[in-house]
């Protein structure tokens, strides 16, 4: 629990009822014991006294073996049945699964099954968010069948939060926001106090606030999630939250903070057991370093990690190393190298139907062509982007922005500043479709 301190954000969350008061007590006690051996010793002595009193811990410990002998087989049987229930649900078509749960009187109503369905949801979140929502919805339906209890209420809040997160990943931020309001209501009314569940919900809501461009709120909520994960000493989860925090800093222009947190984040992942996350944290750090003008350090990370990443067999992530190299070459004025690298990245994204990423790379490529005075290539890129957006039904504000890009290219009025502003707008509008692009101004909502 090193370096765990109170913060105003944490105290505001306690006062607002977003976190249970017991988390404050746990934090204060652990902080006190870490810095005061006498207090820790007295607390341990008090606990020993309680255990020694007849009728308290001693009696409980005496019956514990019998209790475990009776309850452990029940828990194991529930887990086996939950696995069978999950397999039976997976054999059904999607449209039949919820009705199967609702029609059953004995099956599909255990916390163990709900947790398995949440795990299935999380597996699919980054690749197929629509399916992730489906499994979160199934988990929610199961928790509605679980008999009333504190565990049931906590699972109801968790599964609703997973649904909101999956909707966020699909891109429907207003609906995700509405569901998160319900989640917060449930945590307060239902008396949810499990720090692991509260931390997970904060982590998910922090992602929503980030996608909404509400960076200060995202920073506060994610900071709270980190504190809660530190309370339960979940280093893996702490590292994941810190990856989000560093991204918040990067997108909000706080580059030195992004670099600092990015470096700290890397230490939370073991390259032996968590190679994918370890490399992702390092790749993020390279992006932050490059953005902060520390290109030599960024390239050192890429040179070291790119060969390791090839063993994972993830070409769409692998090509992002090339993207960073291309942006660094562009910033250093190595235009021929920048064009070669960025064109390769663009081709991979187009071939993988990653049209939005292809457009973002195209804007960097257009900057390289513009700097090299290759006007014809710049016009060609601008003309290719518009039909790409039209064919994929990109929201109208993004389409309007790339139409401006094409018009400016045709008039040979493009500038590097325009292309950078357009790139920043498209990144922001990817999550928030209410933004409109006005060159020379920060992105803002439609009026």
C-alpha positions as CSV (number, residue, x, y, z in Angstrom):
1,X,0.0,0.0,0.0
2,X,2.9,2.4,-0.6
3,X,2.1,6.0,-1.5
4,X,-1.6,5.6,-0.8
5,X,-3.0,9.0,0.3
6,X,-6.3,10.7,0.8
7,X,-7.4,13.1,-2.0
8,X,-10.1,15.7,-2.3
9,X,-11.7,13.6,-5.1
10,X,-11.8,10.6,-2.8
11,X,-13.4,12.5,0.1
12,X,-15.9,14.1,-2.3
13,X,-16.9,10.7,-3.5
14,X,-17.5,9.6,0.2
15,X,-19.5,12.7,0.9
16,X,-21.6,12.3,-2.2
17,X,-22.4,8.7,-1.4
18,X,-20.6,7.3,-4.5
19,X,-18.3,5.3,-2.2
20,X,-19.1,3.6,1.1
21,X,-17.7,5.1,4.3
22,X,-15.9,1.9,5.1
23,X,-13.4,2.5,2.3
24,X,-12.3,5.7,4.1
25,X,-11.8,3.7,7.3
26,X,-9.8,1.0,5.5
27,X,-7.6,3.6,3.8
28,X,-6.9,5.5,7.0
29,X,-6.1,2.4,9.0
30,X,-3.8,1.0,6.4
31,X,-2.1,4.4,6.0
32,X,-1.7,4.7,9.8
33,X,-0.3,1.2,10.2
34,X,2.2,1.8,7.4
35,X,3.7,4.8,9.1
36,X,3.2,4.0,12.8
37,X,4.6,0.6,14.0
38,X,3.1,1.3,17.5
39,X,-0.5,1.7,16.2
40,X,-0.1,-1.4,14.0
41,X,1.2,-3.4,17.0
42,X,-1.7,-2.3,19.2
43,X,-4.2,-3.1,16.5
44,X,-2.7,-6.6,16.1
45,X,-2.8,-7.1,19.9
46,X,-6.5,-6.1,20.0
47,X,-7.3,-8.6,17.3
48,X,-5.5,-11.3,19.2
49,X,-7.6,-10.4,22.3
50,X,-10.8,-10.7,20.3
51,X,-9.7,-14.1,19.0
52,X,-8.9,-15.3,22.5
53,X,-12.3,-14.3,24.0
54,X,-14.7,-17.3,24.5
55,X,-17.7,-17.2,22.3
56,X,-16.2,-14.9,19.7
57,X,-13.4,-15.9,17.2
58,X,-12.4,-19.0,19.1
59,X,-15.9,-20.4,18.7
60,X,-16.1,-19.4,15.1
61,X,-12.8,-21.0,14.3
62,X,-13.9,-24.2,16.0
63,X,-16.9,-24.6,13.7
64,X,-15.1,-23.4,10.6
65,X,-13.8,-26.8,9.4
66,X,-17.3,-28.3,9.7
67,X,-18.8,-25.3,7.9
68,X,-16.2,-25.6,5.1
69,X,-16.9,-29.3,4.8
70,X,-20.6,-28.6,4.3
71,X,-20.5,-25.5,2.1
72,X,-17.5,-26.2,-0.1
73,X,-19.1,-29.0,-2.1
74,X,-22.1,-26.7,-2.6
75,X,-20.0,-24.0,-4.1
76,X,-18.1,-26.4,-6.3
77,X,-21.4,-27.9,-7.5
78,X,-22.8,-24.4,-8.3
79,X,-19.6,-23.6,-10.3
80,X,-20.0,-26.9,-12.3
81,X,-23.7,-26.2,-13.0
82,X,-22.9,-22.6,-14.0
83,X,-20.4,-23.9,-16.6
84,X,-23.0,-26.3,-17.9
85,X,-25.6,-23.5,-18.0
86,X,-23.2,-21.3,-20.0
87,X,-22.5,-24.0,-22.5
88,X,-26.2,-24.7,-23.0
89,X,-26.8,-21.0,-23.6
90,X,-23.9,-20.8,-26.1
91,X,-25.5,-23.6,-28.1
92,X,-28.6,-21.5,-28.6
93,X,-28.9,-18.7,-31.1
94,X,-28.6,-15.2,-29.7
95,X,-32.3,-14.3,-30.0
96,X,-33.3,-17.4,-27.9
97,X,-31.0,-17.0,-25.0
98,X,-32.8,-14.4,-22.9
99,X,-36.2,-16.2,-23.3
100,X,-34.5,-19.4,-22.2
101,X,-33.3,-17.8,-19.0
102,X,-36.7,-16.2,-18.3
103,X,-38.6,-19.5,-18.9
104,X,-36.5,-21.5,-16.5
105,X,-37.6,-22.0,-12.9
106,X,-34.5,-23.7,-11.5
107,X,-31.6,-23.0,-13.8
108,X,-29.8,-19.8,-14.9
109,X,-30.1,-18.0,-11.6
110,X,-26.8,-18.2,-9.8
111,X,-24.1,-15.5,-9.1
112,X,-21.6,-18.0,-10.6
113,X,-23.3,-17.9,-14.0
114,X,-23.6,-14.2,-13.9
115,X,-19.9,-13.9,-13.4
116,X,-19.1,-16.3,-16.2
117,X,-21.3,-14.2,-18.6
118,X,-19.6,-11.0,-17.5
119,X,-16.3,-12.7,-18.3
120,X,-17.6,-13.5,-21.8
121,X,-18.7,-9.9,-22.2
122,X,-15.2,-8.6,-21.4
123,X,-13.5,-11.0,-23.8
124,X,-15.5,-9.5,-26.7
125,X,-15.4,-5.9,-25.7
126,X,-12.5,-4.7,-27.9
127,X,-13.2,-6.9,-30.9
128,X,-17.0,-7.2,-31.1
129,X,-18.7,-4.7,-28.7
130,X,-22.2,-5.6,-29.9
131,X,-21.7,-9.2,-28.7
132,X,-20.2,-7.8,-25.5
133,X,-23.4,-6.0,-24.9
134,X,-25.4,-9.2,-25.5
135,X,-23.5,-11.1,-22.9
136,X,-23.8,-8.2,-20.4
137,X,-27.5,-8.2,-21.0
138,X,-27.6,-12.0,-20.4
139,X,-25.7,-11.5,-17.1
140,X,-28.1,-8.8,-16.1
141,X,-31.0,-11.1,-16.8
142,X,-29.5,-13.8,-14.7
143,X,-28.9,-11.4,-11.7
144,X,-32.6,-10.5,-11.9
145,X,-33.4,-14.1,-11.2
146,X,-30.9,-14.4,-8.3
147,X,-32.7,-14.3,-4.9
148,X,-32.5,-11.0,-3.1
149,X,-29.2,-10.5,-1.2
150,X,-26.2,-8.1,-1.0
151,X,-24.4,-10.2,-3.6
152,X,-27.4,-10.0,-6.0
153,X,-27.5,-6.2,-5.6
154,X,-23.8,-5.9,-6.3
155,X,-24.0,-8.1,-9.4
156,X,-27.0,-6.1,-10.6
157,X,-25.0,-2.9,-10.4
158,X,-21.9,-4.6,-12.0
159,X,-23.8,-6.1,-15.0
160,X,-25.6,-2.9,-15.7
161,X,-22.3,-1.1,-15.7
162,X,-20.9,-3.7,-18.2
163,X,-23.9,-3.0,-20.4
164,X,-23.3,0.7,-20.3
165,X,-19.6,0.2,-21.2
166,X,-20.5,-2.1,-24.1
167,X,-22.9,0.6,-25.4
168,X,-20.1,3.1,-25.0
169,X,-17.8,0.9,-27.1
170,X,-20.4,0.8,-29.8
171,X,-20.4,4.6,-29.9
172,X,-23.8,5.5,-28.3
173,X,-22.5,7.8,-25.6
174,X,-25.8,9.4,-24.6
175,X,-27.4,6.0,-23.9
176,X,-24.3,4.9,-22.0
177,X,-24.5,8.1,-19.9
178,X,-28.1,7.4,-19.1
179,X,-27.4,3.8,-17.9
180,X,-24.4,4.9,-15.8
181,X,-26.9,7.2,-13.9
182,X,-28.9,4.1,-13.1
183,X,-25.8,2.3,-12.0
184,X,-24.9,5.1,-9.6
185,X,-28.4,5.0,-8.2
186,X,-28.2,1.3,-7.7
187,X,-24.9,1.4,-5.9
188,X,-26.3,3.9,-3.4
189,X,-29.8,2.4,-2.9
190,X,-28.6,-1.1,-3.0
191,X,-25.8,-0.5,-0.5
192,X,-23.0,-1.7,-2.8
193,X,-19.8,-1.7,-0.8
194,X,-17.5,-4.3,-2.5
195,X,-14.4,-2.2,-3.4
196,X,-13.6,-4.4,-6.4
197,X,-17.0,-3.8,-7.9
198,X,-16.9,-0.1,-7.1
199,X,-13.5,0.2,-8.6
200,X,-14.6,-1.6,-11.8
201,X,-17.6,0.7,-12.2
202,X,-15.4,3.8,-11.7
203,X,-13.0,2.4,-14.3
204,X,-15.8,1.9,-16.8
205,X,-17.4,5.3,-16.1
206,X,-13.9,6.9,-16.4
207,X,-13.7,5.5,-20.0
208,X,-17.1,7.1,-20.8
209,X,-16.1,10.5,-19.5
210,X,-12.9,10.3,-21.6
211,X,-14.8,9.4,-24.7
212,X,-17.1,12.4,-24.0
213,X,-14.1,14.7,-23.8
214,X,-14.8,15.4,-20.1
215,X,-11.2,14.9,-19.2
216,X,-11.2,16.4,-15.7
217,X,-14.1,14.2,-14.6
218,X,-12.4,11.2,-16.2
219,X,-9.2,12.0,-14.3
220,X,-11.1,12.2,-11.0
221,X,-13.1,9.0,-11.5
222,X,-10.2,7.0,-12.7
223,X,-8.1,8.3,-9.8
224,X,-10.7,7.0,-7.5
225,X,-10.7,3.6,-9.2
226,X,-7.0,3.4,-8.7
227,X,-7.3,4.1,-5.0
228,X,-9.9,1.3,-4.6
229,X,-7.8,-1.2,-6.5
230,X,-4.9,-0.2,-4.3
231,X,-7.0,-1.0,-1.3
232,X,-7.5,-4.6,-2.5
233,X,-3.9,-4.7,-3.9
234,X,-4.9,-5.7,-7.4
235,X,-1.8,-4.7,-9.3
236,X,-3.0,-5.8,-12.7
237,X,-6.2,-3.7,-12.4
238,X,-4.2,-0.7,-11.1
239,X,-2.0,-0.9,-14.2
240,X,-5.0,-1.0,-16.5
241,X,-6.5,2.1,-14.8
242,X,-3.2,3.9,-15.0
243,X,-3.1,3.2,-18.8
244,X,-6.4,5.1,-19.0
245,X,-5.2,7.9,-16.8
246,X,-2.1,8.5,-18.9
247,X,-4.2,8.5,-22.1
248,X,-6.4,11.2,-20.5
249,X,-3.4,13.3,-19.8
250,X,-2.1,12.8,-23.3
251,X,-5.3,13.7,-25.0
252,X,-5.8,16.8,-22.8
253,X,-2.3,18.0,-23.8
254,X,-0.6,17.3,-20.4
255,X,2.3,15.5,-22.1
256,X,4.8,15.5,-19.3
257,X,2.2,14.0,-16.9
258,X,1.3,11.4,-19.6
259,X,5.0,10.4,-19.8
260,X,5.4,10.2,-16.0
261,X,2.3,8.1,-15.5
262,X,3.1,6.0,-18.6
263,X,6.5,5.1,-17.2
264,X,5.0,4.2,-13.9
265,X,2.3,2.1,-15.6
266,X,4.8,-0.2,-17.3
267,X,6.1,-1.4,-13.9
268,X,2.7,-2.9,-13.1
269,X,2.9,-5.5,-15.9
270,X,5.1,-8.6,-15.9
271,X,6.6,-9.1,-19.4
272,X,6.6,-12.9,-18.7
273,X,3.0,-13.3,-17.8
274,X,1.4,-10.1,-19.2
275,X,3.4,-9.6,-22.4
276,X,0.5,-8.1,-24.4
277,X,-0.4,-5.5,-21.8
278,X,3.3,-4.8,-21.0
279,X,4.0,-4.1,-24.7
280,X,0.8,-2.0,-25.0
281,X,1.8,0.2,-22.0
282,X,5.3,0.6,-23.6
283,X,3.8,1.4,-27.0
284,X,1.6,4.1,-25.3
285,X,4.7,5.5,-23.6
286,X,6.5,5.7,-26.9
287,X,3.5,7.7,-28.3
288,X,3.6,10.1,-25.4
289,X,7.4,10.5,-25.6
290,X,7.2,11.2,-29.3
291,X,4.4,13.8,-28.7
292,X,6.5,15.4,-26.1
293,X,9.4,15.8,-28.5
294,X,11.5,13.0,-26.9
295,X,11.8,11.1,-30.2
296,X,15.1,9.3,-29.4
297,X,13.5,7.7,-26.3
298,X,10.4,6.8,-28.2
299,X,12.4,5.1,-31.0
300,X,14.4,3.2,-28.5
301,X,11.2,1.6,-27.1
302,X,9.9,0.8,-30.6
303,X,13.3,-0.8,-31.7
304,X,13.3,-3.0,-28.6
305,X,9.6,-4.0,-28.5
306,X,8.6,-4.3,-32.2
307,X,10.3,-7.7,-32.7
308,X,8.8,-9.0,-29.4
309,X,5.3,-8.0,-30.5
310,X,5.6,-10.1,-33.7
311,X,5.3,-13.2,-31.6
312,X,1.8,-12.2,-30.6
313,X,0.4,-12.4,-34.1
314,X,-1.6,-9.2,-34.0
315,X,-0.9,-7.3,-37.3
316,X,-3.3,-4.5,-36.6
317,X,-1.5,-3.6,-33.4
318,X,1.9,-4.4,-35.0
319,X,1.4,-1.8,-37.7
320,X,1.0,0.9,-35.0
321,X,4.7,0.7,-34.4
322,X,5.1,1.7,-38.0
323,X,2.6,4.5,-37.5
324,X,4.6,6.0,-34.6
325,X,7.8,5.7,-36.7
326,X,6.1,7.5,-39.6
327,X,4.9,10.4,-37.3
328,X,8.4,10.7,-35.8
329,X,9.9,10.8,-39.3
330,X,7.4,13.5,-40.3
331,X,8.2,15.6,-37.2
332,X,11.9,15.3,-38.0
333,X,11.4,16.4,-41.6
334,X,12.4,13.0,-43.0
335,X,9.7,13.3,-45.6
336,X,10.6,10.4,-47.9
337,X,10.8,8.0,-45.0
338,X,7.5,9.4,-43.5
339,X,5.7,8.9,-46.8
340,X,6.9,5.3,-47.1
341,X,6.0,4.4,-43.6
342,X,2.6,6.1,-43.4
343,X,1.5,4.8,-46.8
344,X,2.3,1.2,-45.6
345,X,0.2,1.8,-42.5
346,X,-2.7,3.3,-44.5
347,X,-2.7,0.2,-46.8
348,X,-2.9,-2.2,-43.9
349,X,-5.8,-0.3,-42.3
350,X,-7.7,-0.2,-45.6
351,X,-7.2,-3.9,-46.2
352,X,-8.5,-4.6,-42.7
353,X,-11.6,-2.4,-43.0
354,X,-10.3,0.1,-40.4
355,X,-11.5,3.0,-42.4
356,X,-11.4,5.6,-39.7
357,X,-7.8,4.8,-38.7
358,X,-7.0,4.8,-42.4
359,X,-8.3,8.4,-42.7
360,X,-6.3,9.5,-39.6
361,X,-3.1,8.1,-41.2
362,X,-4.0,9.7,-44.5
363,X,-4.0,13.1,-42.8
364,X,-0.4,12.5,-41.6
365,X,0.5,11.3,-45.1
366,X,-1.1,14.5,-46.5
367,X,1.1,16.5,-44.2
368,X,4.2,14.8,-45.5
369,X,3.1,15.4,-49.2
370,X,2.3,19.0,-48.4
371,X,5.7,19.6,-46.8
372,X,7.4,18.0,-49.8
373,X,5.4,20.2,-52.2
374,X,3.7,17.2,-53.8
375,X,0.4,18.9,-54.4
376,X,-1.0,16.2,-56.8
377,X,-0.6,13.4,-54.1
378,X,-2.3,15.6,-51.5
379,X,-5.3,16.2,-53.8
380,X,-5.5,12.4,-54.5
381,X,-5.6,11.6,-50.8
382,X,-8.3,14.2,-50.2
383,X,-10.4,12.8,-53.1
384,X,-10.1,9.2,-51.8
385,X,-11.1,10.0,-48.2
386,X,-14.6,11.3,-49.1
387,X,-16.0,8.2,-50.8
388,X,-14.4,6.1,-48.0
389,X,-16.5,8.0,-45.5
390,X,-19.6,8.0,-47.6
391,X,-19.5,4.3,-48.2
392,X,-19.2,3.5,-44.4
393,X,-22.0,5.9,-43.3
394,X,-19.7,8.0,-41.1
395,X,-21.7,10.6,-39.1
396,X,-22.4,13.8,-41.0
397,X,-20.1,16.2,-39.0
398,X,-17.1,14.0,-39.8
399,X,-18.1,13.8,-43.4
400,X,-18.6,17.6,-43.6
401,X,-15.1,18.0,-42.2
402,X,-13.4,15.8,-44.8
403,X,-15.4,17.6,-47.5
404,X,-13.7,20.8,-46.3
405,X,-10.4,19.0,-46.5
406,X,-11.1,18.0,-50.1
407,X,-12.2,21.5,-51.1
408,X,-9.1,23.1,-49.5
409,X,-6.8,20.6,-51.3
410,X,-8.5,21.4,-54.6
411,X,-7.9,25.1,-54.0
412,X,-4.4,24.3,-52.9
413,X,-5.2,26.1,-49.7
414,X,-4.2,23.3,-47.3
415,X,-1.9,24.1,-44.3
416,X,-0.3,21.9,-41.8
417,X,-2.3,23.6,-39.0
418,X,-5.5,22.7,-40.8
419,X,-4.6,19.1,-41.1
420,X,-3.6,18.8,-37.5
421,X,-6.8,20.5,-36.4
422,X,-8.8,18.1,-38.6
423,X,-7.0,15.1,-37.2
424,X,-7.7,16.2,-33.6
425,X,-11.4,16.8,-34.5
426,X,-11.8,13.4,-36.1
427,X,-10.3,11.7,-33.1
428,X,-12.7,13.5,-30.8
429,X,-15.7,13.1,-33.0
430,X,-15.1,9.4,-33.2
431,X,-16.9,9.1,-29.9
432,X,-18.9,12.3,-29.7
433,X,-21.0,12.8,-32.9
434,X,-22.3,16.1,-31.6
435,X,-19.0,17.9,-32.3
436,X,-18.6,20.1,-35.4
437,X,-15.4,21.1,-37.1
438,X,-14.5,24.8,-37.4
439,X,-10.9,25.5,-38.4
440,X,-9.1,27.7,-36.0
441,X,-11.5,26.8,-33.1
442,X,-11.6,24.0,-30.6
443,X,-14.2,21.3,-31.4
444,X,-17.5,22.1,-29.9
445,X,-21.1,20.7,-30.0
446,X,-23.6,21.7,-32.6
447,X,-26.0,24.6,-31.7
